Amino acid sequence: MQITLAVAKEIYRKAIDTRASDAEGPAWWSQVADEMHDVIAARTLADAAAVIEWWHHDWTVVSDTPRAAAKRIREAARAIRRNS
């Protein structure tokens, strides 16, 4: 699934952080878009979680896991694809 920057933002906000804003800056959002693409394209949920595992430290503060986040990202992408 090819995703635009706007779709990457929508997926991230739906699956990870509803408060993420454009103030994060274009470089940050570009990196997020690349990771959203890689998570969505991953063969398995475990592979998808490995893509974003480096975020794990931040997630442990809110009792989240890379696997749970990868699952939400993939579900958000499917929902957006169905609604487009």
N, C-alpha and C positions, 0 to 999 in steps of 0.2 A: 504494500500500500504506500503510494507516494503521498506525502502530506505537506501541505503548505505551512508556513509559519503560523498563520491564523488558526489552522486546525491543530497544530502542535500546542499552541497556547490553550485552546479549548480543551484538549485532552488533559493537559497538565493541570489545568484549573479544576476540571471535573474529577480527576483521579487522585491528585496529590495535594494541591493547595489552592483553595478557592480565593485566597487573598493575594496570590501572585499577580503583580501588575506590570504594565509596560515599563515602569520605572526601573525594573531589573536590568534593562539595557539590551541592546541588540545582540551583543556578543553572548551574553548569558542565554538569551532566548534561542539563539542559533545552536548553541550546544544542547539545550533542552530538546530542540526539534530533532537534532541528529540522534539523540538517545531515544526519543519517542519512536522514531522510525526503526531503530535497531531492536527495541523491545517488541514492537508490533510484528516485525519481520522474523523474530527468533522462532526457531523450530518448535521449541517446547517452553513451558512456563519456567522451568529451571534455567534454561539458556537466557530467557528474558530477564530473570532475576539477576543473573550474573552480570548483565550489561550495566545494571544500576546499583550493584552491591556497594559501590563506594559511598553511596548516600547513607549507608546503614547507620553510621554513627549518629547522624541527625535524626533518623527514624527511631532509634532506640529511646530517645528522649520522650517520644510520644507513643511508645509501644507498638511500632510498626515494623514490618520486615520487608526486605527487598522482594520476596515472593508475593506478599500481599499487595504491594504497590504495583508490581509488574502485572498482576492479575487485574487490578483496577484500570491500569493504563490500557491493557488489551481489551477489556470490556468497554471502556469509554470509546476507544477507536471503533469497535464494532457497532456501537450504538450510533455514533456519528455517521458511519458509512451507511447504515440502514436508513437514516433520516435525510441523507443527501439526495 
